Amino acid sequence: MTETATGSANSRVVIVGGGHNGLVCAAYLARAGRKVLVLEAADQVGGAAVTREFAPGFRVSSGAHLLHVLDPVVARDLGLASHGLSFARSGLDTVALADGEPLVLNGAEVRSGTVSAADRATLAEYVARQRRYAAVLARQHGRIPAPWSLAKFAFDIRRLGRADMRELLRVGTMPLYDLLEDRFESAQLKGALALDGVLGAKLGPRSGQTFFTSLQRAGAYALPRGGMGTVTGALAVAARAAGAEIRVSSPVAKLAVAGDRMAGVVLASGEEIAADIVVSNADPKTTFLELLGAQHLDAEFARRVLHFRTLGCAAKLHLALDGVPEFRGVPAARLGERLIVAPDLGYVEAAFNPAKYHEFSPAPVLEITIPSVHDAGLAPAGKHVLSAVVQYAPYDLAEGWDTGRARFLAATLDALARFAPTLRRQILNAELLTPVDLEREFRITGGHWHHGELALDQFMMLRPVPGAAQYATPVGGLFLCGAGAHPGGGVMGSAGRNAARAVLTGSRA
């Protein structure tokens, strides 16, 4: 460890942003003996992984609403179970809604629905292989991207065996549309599998590398009791227990630089806080172009940051309901599962097409949860909360969201009503968060919940850009720890853990 790279062991580390990665980074650094201060702009920690009231008595996970990629090393190291994290439901089924009988999946198992024996066998093979590939990617999550980590990545791929290695190299950049059309008969099954390759991304099933993006969602789905805010709440308890200080309602306005090194931060209130090390949980564009300023960066590096793709294409819908909703063909026992609207490949691709031209989908795809079925504390007695990710809703909507919001909400409710005809009569309150709203509420440039597209050209040593892909940045003492860094979005905590290691070992980009 070098003092010039990481500061002395007694120097202060300031973490900008109390999202889940910032809290993970704070906990690890404090456990290593560092003096850590977390500065969160909002009135509660959590970033986009928070639980908040959106209507009187109705609480919802306002950003991310399902947990499926939490790093088990982080959960174990920080003792999250002992700090309040528990689950209302784990191992959620996926219920693919249809005009006829819904299709119910859980991993490789078809629990109900009309699927041929050939498709069932192919699904078992497909999921098993996908999990093997996803496990290879998951091993990279805990590594700081570097030339030697690429060698490890190649070795991990080689260890798959010759057949799997060749198949991964063949399908890794393929569009899911082609792969699924080649392997399956059931249109309903193909639609359900396609959704996992495009959810949260500005991609359709015919887009290249959507098989790769589908591997990012290969985990089991769970509902934290109390919403996603329970996860970040447990992380905050762990950070404080390790000795970190956390201040909310403390927005950072500027990163202070002395020479070519960090000197601390300046709050919006004007307060100056000295620090040898600053770790930013903000997205890369906010960090480099707003808080730091391009004048402190090489022109080519600043250009790369400017062109990092960050425009979100997913909206979030919250409904307060006066009773249990009814979805056609879905028994009451399955209403609390993961419900999706992606009837077939053509539907999903048609939903995506308008986004290419800065228009929203008139018939969107949806990922729906009704968490109050398993977690009654989220709504008043006898009432329920519905939460849905809705695509496609481009940040740069041609008509603007001031005029487009009402029409997109109507289109979304129409898509729901196709499968839940009486739902509209049960709505007490509706909230639609477009990418513009997500940008404003969570301070994420472009409103992209991953802080930037998860794509092969924004992956590992290329994320967010060369020169800042190992958490350290060109400015001495400034590090990244958010979803804009490797391994990307999703409430996993790996970026925060890796960033702490980079600070402690003095890694430089």
C-alpha positions as CSV (number, residue, x, y, z in Angstrom):
1,M,0.0,0.0,0.0
2,T,1.3,3.5,-0.9
3,E,0.4,6.6,1.0
4,T,0.3,8.6,-2.2
5,A,-2.2,6.3,-3.8
6,T,-4.5,5.6,-0.9
7,G,-3.7,8.2,1.8
8,S,-2.6,7.3,5.3
9,A,-4.5,4.8,7.4
10,N,-5.7,7.7,9.6
11,S,-6.9,10.0,6.8
12,R,-10.5,10.5,6.1
13,V,-12.4,8.7,3.2
14,V,-15.5,10.5,2.0
15,I,-18.0,8.4,0.0
16,V,-20.3,10.4,-2.2
17,G,-23.7,8.7,-2.2
18,G,-25.3,6.3,0.2
19,G,-26.7,3.8,-2.4
20,H,-26.0,0.1,-1.8
21,N,-22.5,0.1,-3.3
22,G,-21.5,3.2,-1.3
23,L,-22.7,1.6,1.9
24,V,-20.8,-1.7,1.1
25,C,-17.7,0.2,0.3
26,A,-18.0,2.2,3.5
27,A,-18.5,-1.0,5.6
28,Y,-15.4,-2.7,4.2
29,L,-13.2,0.4,4.5
30,A,-14.4,1.0,8.1
31,R,-13.7,-2.6,8.9
32,A,-10.2,-2.1,7.6
33,G,-9.7,0.8,10.1
34,R,-10.3,3.7,7.8
35,K,-12.2,6.8,9.0
36,V,-15.2,6.9,6.7
37,L,-17.9,9.5,6.1
38,V,-20.8,8.7,3.8
39,L,-22.6,11.7,2.4
40,E,-26.1,11.1,1.0
41,A,-28.1,13.8,-0.7
42,A,-31.6,12.3,0.0
43,D,-33.2,12.1,3.4
44,Q,-32.6,8.4,3.6
45,V,-29.8,6.1,2.4
46,G,-30.4,3.5,-0.4
47,G,-30.2,5.4,-3.7
48,A,-32.6,3.6,-6.0
49,A,-33.0,0.6,-3.6
50,V,-35.3,2.3,-1.1
51,T,-38.8,1.7,0.3
52,R,-41.0,4.8,0.4
53,E,-44.6,5.8,0.8
54,F,-46.1,6.8,-2.6
55,A,-49.7,7.1,-1.3
56,P,-51.1,7.4,2.2
57,G,-50.4,4.0,3.9
58,F,-48.9,2.4,0.7
59,R,-45.2,1.7,0.6
60,V,-43.2,0.4,-2.3
61,S,-39.7,-0.4,-3.5
62,S,-39.5,2.7,-5.6
63,G,-36.6,1.7,-7.9
64,A,-35.4,-1.9,-7.9
65,H,-38.2,-4.2,-6.7
66,L,-36.7,-7.7,-6.8
67,L,-33.5,-9.0,-5.4
68,H,-31.7,-11.6,-7.5
69,V,-28.0,-10.9,-7.7
70,L,-26.9,-9.9,-4.2
71,D,-23.3,-10.9,-3.8
72,P,-23.3,-13.8,-1.2
73,V,-19.8,-12.8,-0.1
74,V,-21.0,-9.3,0.8
75,A,-24.1,-10.7,2.6
76,R,-21.9,-13.0,4.6
77,D,-19.0,-10.7,5.3
78,L,-21.3,-7.9,6.5
79,G,-23.7,-10.1,8.4
80,L,-26.8,-8.7,6.7
81,A,-29.1,-11.3,8.1
82,S,-28.2,-10.2,11.6
83,H,-28.7,-6.5,10.7
84,G,-32.3,-6.9,9.7
85,L,-32.4,-8.4,6.2
86,S,-35.1,-11.1,5.8
87,F,-37.3,-12.3,3.0
88,A,-41.0,-12.2,2.6
89,R,-40.7,-14.7,-0.3
90,S,-37.7,-16.4,-2.0
91,G,-37.6,-18.5,-5.2
92,L,-40.4,-16.6,-7.0
93,D,-42.0,-18.3,-9.9
94,T,-42.3,-16.4,-13.2
95,V,-45.9,-16.3,-14.5
96,A,-46.0,-15.4,-18.1
97,L,-49.4,-13.9,-18.7
98,A,-51.3,-14.8,-21.9
99,D,-54.7,-14.5,-23.5
100,G,-55.1,-18.2,-22.7
101,E,-53.5,-20.2,-19.9
102,P,-50.5,-18.6,-18.2
103,L,-47.2,-20.3,-18.3
104,V,-45.5,-20.8,-14.9
105,L,-41.7,-21.2,-14.8
106,N,-39.2,-21.7,-12.1
107,G,-35.8,-22.0,-13.5
108,A,-35.8,-25.1,-15.7
109,E,-39.1,-26.3,-14.4
110,V,-42.4,-25.7,-16.2
111,R,-44.9,-25.7,-13.3
112,S,-48.0,-25.2,-15.4
113,G,-48.9,-24.3,-18.9
114,T,-49.0,-25.9,-22.3
115,V,-45.5,-26.8,-23.3
116,S,-44.4,-29.8,-25.4
117,A,-42.2,-32.5,-24.0
118,A,-39.5,-31.4,-26.5
119,D,-39.6,-27.8,-25.2
120,R,-39.4,-29.0,-21.6
121,A,-36.3,-31.0,-22.3
122,T,-34.7,-28.2,-24.3
123,L,-35.6,-25.8,-21.5
124,A,-33.8,-27.9,-18.9
125,E,-30.7,-28.0,-21.2
126,Y,-30.9,-24.3,-22.0
127,V,-31.2,-23.2,-18.3
128,A,-28.4,-25.5,-17.2
129,R,-26.1,-24.2,-19.8
130,Q,-27.1,-20.6,-19.1
131,R,-26.4,-21.1,-15.4
132,R,-22.9,-22.4,-16.1
133,Y,-22.2,-19.4,-18.3
134,A,-23.7,-17.0,-15.7
135,A,-21.5,-18.6,-13.0
136,V,-18.4,-17.7,-15.1
137,L,-19.6,-14.1,-15.3
138,A,-20.4,-14.1,-11.6
139,R,-16.8,-15.1,-10.8
140,Q,-15.6,-11.9,-12.6
141,H,-17.9,-9.8,-10.3
142,G,-15.5,-10.1,-7.4
143,R,-12.4,-9.2,-9.4
144,I,-10.9,-5.9,-10.2
145,P,-10.7,-5.8,-14.0
146,A,-7.1,-5.9,-15.1
147,P,-4.9,-7.8,-17.7
148,W,-4.5,-10.7,-15.2
149,S,-8.2,-10.9,-14.5
150,L,-8.8,-11.3,-18.3
151,A,-6.4,-14.3,-18.1
152,K,-8.5,-15.7,-15.3
153,F,-11.7,-15.0,-17.3
154,A,-10.3,-16.9,-20.2
155,F,-9.2,-19.8,-17.9
156,D,-12.8,-19.9,-16.4
157,I,-14.2,-20.2,-19.9
158,R,-11.7,-22.9,-20.8
159,R,-12.7,-24.8,-17.7
160,L,-16.3,-25.1,-19.0
161,G,-15.0,-27.8,-21.3
162,R,-14.6,-27.8,-25.0
163,A,-18.3,-28.2,-25.9
164,D,-19.5,-25.4,-23.6
165,M,-16.6,-23.1,-24.4
166,R,-17.3,-23.4,-28.2
167,E,-21.1,-22.8,-27.6
168,L,-20.5,-19.8,-25.4
169,L,-18.2,-18.3,-28.1
170,R,-20.9,-19.0,-30.6
171,V,-23.9,-17.6,-28.8
172,G,-22.3,-15.0,-26.5
173,T,-23.0,-12.1,-28.9
174,M,-26.1,-13.6,-30.6
175,P,-29.6,-12.0,-30.5
176,L,-31.9,-14.0,-28.3
177,Y,-34.5,-13.9,-31.0
178,D,-32.4,-16.2,-33.3
179,L,-31.3,-18.5,-30.4
180,L,-34.8,-19.0,-29.0
181,E,-36.4,-19.4,-32.5
182,D,-33.9,-22.1,-33.2
183,R,-34.5,-24.1,-30.0
184,F,-38.1,-23.7,-28.9
185,E,-41.6,-24.3,-30.3
186,S,-43.7,-22.5,-27.7
187,A,-44.3,-18.8,-28.6
188,Q,-45.2,-18.1,-25.0
189,L,-42.0,-19.7,-23.6
190,K,-39.9,-17.8,-26.1
191,G,-41.5,-14.5,-25.1
192,A,-40.9,-15.2,-21.4
193,L,-37.2,-16.1,-21.9
194,A,-36.7,-13.1,-24.2
195,L,-37.7,-10.6,-21.5
196,D,-34.7,-11.5,-19.3
197,G,-32.4,-10.4,-22.1
198,V,-33.9,-6.9,-22.6
199,L,-35.3,-5.9,-19.2
200,G,-33.8,-2.5,-18.2
201,A,-31.9,-2.2,-21.5
202,K,-32.5,-0.3,-24.7
203,L,-32.4,-3.6,-26.7
204,G,-35.0,-5.8,-28.3
205,P,-34.8,-9.6,-28.8
206,R,-33.3,-9.1,-32.3
207,S,-30.5,-6.9,-30.9
208,G,-27.1,-8.4,-30.8
209,Q,-25.6,-9.6,-27.5
210,T,-29.0,-10.1,-25.8
211,F,-28.0,-13.6,-24.9
212,F,-25.1,-12.1,-23.0
213,T,-27.4,-9.6,-21.2
214,S,-29.8,-12.4,-20.3
215,L,-27.0,-14.0,-18.2
216,Q,-27.1,-10.9,-15.9
217,R,-30.5,-12.1,-14.7
218,A,-29.8,-15.8,-14.2
219,G,-30.4,-15.8,-10.5
220,A,-33.4,-16.7,-8.4
221,Y,-35.8,-13.8,-7.5
222,A,-36.7,-12.8,-3.9
223,L,-38.8,-10.2,-2.2
224,P,-37.0,-8.6,0.9
225,R,-39.4,-8.1,3.8
226,G,-40.1,-4.4,4.0
227,G,-39.0,-3.8,0.4
228,M,-35.6,-3.1,-1.0
229,G,-35.1,-0.5,1.6
230,T,-34.5,-3.3,4.1
231,V,-31.4,-4.4,2.1
232,T,-29.8,-0.9,2.1
233,G,-31.0,-0.4,5.7
234,A,-29.1,-3.6,6.7
235,L,-26.0,-2.3,4.8
236,A,-26.2,1.0,6.7
237,V,-26.4,-0.8,10.0
238,A,-23.4,-2.9,9.0
239,A,-21.4,0.2,7.9
240,R,-22.2,2.1,11.2
241,A,-21.4,-1.0,13.2
242,A,-17.9,-1.1,11.5
243,G,-17.4,2.6,12.5
244,A,-18.5,4.5,9.4
245,E,-20.4,7.8,9.8
246,I,-23.4,8.4,7.6
247,R,-25.0,11.8,7.0
248,V,-28.2,12.2,5.0
249,S,-29.6,15.4,3.5
250,S,-26.0,16.3,2.6
251,P,-25.8,16.7,-1.2
252,V,-22.2,17.2,-2.5
253,A,-22.0,20.1,-5.0
254,K,-18.3,19.8,-5.9
255,L,-15.2,17.7,-5.6
256,A,-12.3,19.7,-4.3
257,V,-8.9,19.3,-6.1
258,A,-5.5,20.4,-5.0
259,G,-2.9,20.0,-7.7
260,D,-3.8,16.7,-9.3
261,R,-5.2,15.0,-6.2
262,M,-8.4,15.0,-4.2
263,A,-8.6,17.5,-1.4
264,G,-12.2,16.8,-0.3
265,V,-15.7,17.8,-1.1
266,V,-17.9,20.9,-0.9
267,L,-21.5,20.4,0.1
268,A,-24.4,22.3,-1.5
269,S,-24.6,24.2,1.9
270,G,-21.1,25.5,1.3
271,E,-19.6,23.3,4.0
272,E,-16.1,22.0,3.0
273,I,-14.9,18.6,4.1
274,A,-11.3,17.7,3.7
275,A,-10.4,14.1,2.6
276,D,-7.4,12.5,1.0
277,I,-9.7,9.8,-0.6
278,V,-13.1,10.4,-2.3
279,V,-15.1,7.4,-3.5
280,S,-18.0,8.3,-5.7
281,N,-21.1,6.2,-5.8
282,A,-22.6,8.6,-8.2
283,D,-22.8,7.7,-11.9
284,P,-19.7,8.4,-14.0
285,K,-21.1,11.4,-15.9
286,T,-22.2,13.0,-12.6
287,T,-18.9,12.2,-11.0
288,F,-16.5,13.4,-13.8
289,L,-18.5,16.1,-15.7
290,E,-20.5,17.7,-12.9
291,L,-18.9,17.2,-9.5
292,L,-15.3,17.1,-10.7
293,G,-15.4,19.1,-13.9
294,A,-13.9,18.3,-17.3
295,Q,-11.2,20.9,-16.8
296,H,-9.5,18.4,-14.5
297,L,-9.5,15.7,-17.1
298,D,-7.6,14.8,-20.2
299,A,-9.8,15.8,-23.2
300,E,-9.9,12.2,-24.6
301,F,-11.0,10.8,-21.3
302,A,-13.7,13.4,-20.9
303,R,-14.9,12.6,-24.4
304,R,-15.2,8.9,-23.5
305,V,-17.2,9.7,-20.4
306,L,-19.5,12.0,-22.4
307,H,-20.2,9.2,-24.8
308,F,-20.8,6.5,-22.1
309,R,-24.4,5.4,-22.9
310,T,-26.7,6.3,-20.0
311,L,-30.1,6.9,-21.4
312,G,-32.7,4.8,-19.6
313,C,-35.5,3.1,-21.4
314,A,-37.5,1.6,-18.5
315,A,-40.2,3.3,-16.4
316,K,-41.6,2.2,-13.0
317,L,-45.3,2.0,-12.2
318,H,-46.8,1.9,-8.7
319,L,-50.4,1.3,-8.0
320,A,-52.3,1.5,-4.7
321,L,-55.1,-1.0,-5.0
322,D,-58.4,-1.3,-3.1
323,G,-58.3,-5.1,-2.8
324,V,-56.6,-8.1,-4.3
325,P,-56.2,-7.8,-8.1
326,E,-57.4,-10.5,-10.4
327,F,-55.4,-11.7,-13.3
328,R,-57.1,-14.0,-15.7
329,G,-56.0,-17.6,-15.3
330,V,-53.8,-16.8,-12.3
331,P,-54.9,-18.5,-9.0
332,A,-54.8,-16.4,-5.8
333,A,-51.9,-18.5,-4.6
334,R,-49.7,-17.3,-7.5
335,L,-50.6,-13.6,-7.4
336,G,-47.5,-12.9,-5.3
337,E,-45.1,-14.3,-7.9
338,R,-43.2,-12.5,-10.6
339,L,-45.8,-11.8,-13.3
340,I,-44.7,-10.8,-16.8
341,V,-46.3,-9.4,-20.0
342,A,-44.2,-10.7,-22.9
343,P,-46.6,-13.0,-24.8
344,D,-44.2,-13.8,-27.6
345,L,-41.1,-12.7,-29.4
346,G,-42.9,-10.6,-31.9
347,Y,-44.7,-8.7,-29.1
348,V,-41.5,-7.9,-27.3
349,E,-39.7,-6.8,-30.5
350,A,-42.7,-4.7,-31.5
351,A,-42.7,-3.1,-28.1
352,F,-39.0,-2.1,-28.6
353,N,-39.3,-0.8,-32.1
354,P,-40.8,2.7,-31.2
355,A,-37.9,3.4,-28.8
356,K,-35.5,3.5,-31.8
357,Y,-37.4,6.6,-32.9
358,H,-37.7,8.2,-29.5
359,E,-41.3,7.0,-29.0
360,F,-42.7,5.0,-26.2
361,S,-44.3,1.5,-26.7
362,P,-48.0,1.6,-27.2
363,A,-48.1,-2.0,-26.0
364,P,-45.3,-2.3,-23.4
365,V,-43.7,-5.3,-21.8
366,L,-43.9,-5.5,-18.0
367,E,-42.4,-7.2,-15.0
368,I,-45.0,-7.1,-12.3
369,T,-44.9,-7.8,-8.6
370,I,-47.6,-7.5,-5.9
371,P,-45.4,-7.6,-2.9
372,S,-48.1,-7.0,-0.4
373,V,-49.4,-10.5,-1.0
374,H,-46.4,-11.8,0.9
375,D,-45.6,-8.6,2.9
376,A,-48.8,-7.2,4.4
377,G,-47.0,-4.3,6.0
378,L,-46.6,-2.5,2.7
379,A,-50.3,-1.6,2.5
380,P,-53.3,-1.0,4.8
381,A,-55.4,-4.0,5.8
382,G,-57.2,-5.4,2.8
383,K,-55.4,-3.2,0.3
384,H,-52.5,-4.0,-2.0
385,V,-49.5,-2.5,-3.8
386,L,-48.6,-3.3,-7.4
387,S,-45.1,-2.5,-8.7
388,A,-44.1,-2.9,-12.3
389,V,-41.1,-2.2,-14.5
390,V,-42.5,-1.0,-17.9
391,Q,-40.7,-0.9,-21.2
392,Y,-40.1,0.8,-23.5
393,A,-40.0,4.4,-22.2
394,P,-37.0,6.3,-23.8
395,Y,-35.5,9.1,-21.7
396,D,-35.3,11.2,-24.9
397,L,-39.0,10.9,-25.8
398,A,-39.6,13.0,-28.9
399,E,-42.7,14.7,-27.6
400,G,-41.3,15.1,-24.1
401,W,-42.5,13.4,-20.9
402,D,-44.6,16.4,-19.8
403,T,-47.0,15.6,-22.6
404,G,-46.2,11.9,-23.1
405,R,-46.7,10.8,-19.5
406,A,-50.5,10.5,-19.4
407,R,-50.6,8.7,-22.7
408,F,-47.9,6.2,-21.7
409,L,-49.7,5.6,-18.3
410,A,-52.9,4.9,-20.3
411,A,-51.0,2.5,-22.6
412,T,-49.5,0.7,-19.6
413,L,-52.9,0.3,-17.9
414,D,-54.3,-1.0,-21.1
415,A,-51.5,-3.6,-21.2
416,L,-52.4,-4.6,-17.7
417,A,-56.2,-4.6,-18.4
418,R,-55.7,-7.1,-21.1
419,F,-54.9,-9.7,-18.4
420,A,-56.6,-8.0,-15.4
421,P,-59.9,-6.6,-16.8
422,T,-61.2,-5.2,-13.4
423,L,-57.9,-3.7,-12.3
424,R,-58.7,-0.1,-13.2
425,R,-61.7,-0.1,-10.9
426,Q,-59.4,-1.0,-8.0
427,I,-56.8,1.8,-8.5
428,L,-56.8,4.3,-5.6
429,N,-53.6,6.0,-6.7
430,A,-51.1,5.6,-9.5
431,E,-47.5,6.8,-9.8
432,L,-45.5,6.5,-13.0
433,L,-41.7,7.2,-12.8
434,T,-40.3,7.8,-16.3
435,P,-36.5,7.8,-16.8
436,V,-36.6,11.6,-16.4
437,D,-38.3,11.1,-13.0
438,L,-35.8,8.5,-12.1
439,E,-33.0,10.8,-13.0
440,R,-34.4,13.6,-10.8
441,E,-35.4,11.4,-7.8
442,F,-32.3,9.3,-7.7
443,R,-29.8,11.7,-9.3
444,I,-28.8,9.3,-12.0
445,T,-27.8,10.8,-15.3
446,G,-30.2,9.6,-18.0
447,G,-32.4,7.7,-15.5
448,H,-30.7,4.4,-16.3
449,W,-30.9,2.1,-13.3
450,H,-27.6,0.5,-14.2
451,H,-25.9,4.0,-14.5
452,G,-25.2,2.9,-18.0
453,E,-26.0,0.2,-20.5
454,L,-24.8,-3.2,-19.7
455,A,-23.2,-4.2,-23.1
456,L,-20.0,-5.8,-24.2
457,D,-18.4,-2.4,-25.1
458,Q,-19.3,-1.2,-21.6
459,F,-18.2,-4.3,-19.7
460,M,-15.3,-5.3,-17.4
461,M,-12.1,-3.3,-18.4
462,L,-14.3,-1.1,-20.6
463,R,-16.7,0.0,-17.8
464,P,-17.3,2.8,-17.6
465,V,-14.4,3.8,-19.9
466,P,-10.7,2.9,-20.2
467,G,-8.7,4.8,-17.6
468,A,-11.4,4.4,-14.9
469,A,-12.2,0.7,-15.2
470,Q,-10.4,-0.4,-12.1
471,Y,-12.2,1.9,-9.7
472,A,-9.2,4.3,-9.5
473,T,-9.4,7.3,-11.8
474,P,-7.0,9.6,-13.5
475,V,-7.3,12.0,-10.6
476,G,-5.2,10.9,-7.6
477,G,-7.4,9.8,-4.6
478,L,-10.6,9.7,-6.6
479,F,-12.3,6.3,-7.0
480,L,-15.6,5.0,-8.4
481,C,-17.8,2.4,-6.6
482,G,-21.2,2.7,-8.3
483,A,-23.1,0.7,-10.9
484,G,-21.4,2.6,-13.6
485,A,-18.2,0.6,-12.7
486,H,-17.6,-3.1,-13.1
487,P,-19.7,-5.3,-12.8
488,G,-22.6,-3.0,-13.4
489,G,-26.1,-2.6,-12.1
490,G,-28.4,-4.8,-9.9
491,V,-28.4,-4.8,-6.2
492,M,-25.3,-7.0,-5.8
493,G,-22.7,-4.8,-3.9
494,S,-19.7,-6.2,-5.7
495,A,-18.7,-2.9,-7.1
496,G,-18.6,-1.4,-3.6
497,R,-16.5,-4.3,-2.3
498,N,-14.1,-4.2,-5.2
499,A,-13.7,-0.4,-4.9
500,A,-12.8,-0.8,-1.2
501,R,-10.1,-3.3,-2.1
502,A,-8.8,-0.8,-4.8
503,V,-8.6,1.9,-2.2
504,L,-6.8,-0.3,0.3
505,T,-4.3,-1.7,-2.1
506,G,-3.7,1.6,-4.0
507,S,-4.8,0.2,-7.4
508,R,-4.6,2.7,-10.2
509,A,-6.3,2.7,-13.6
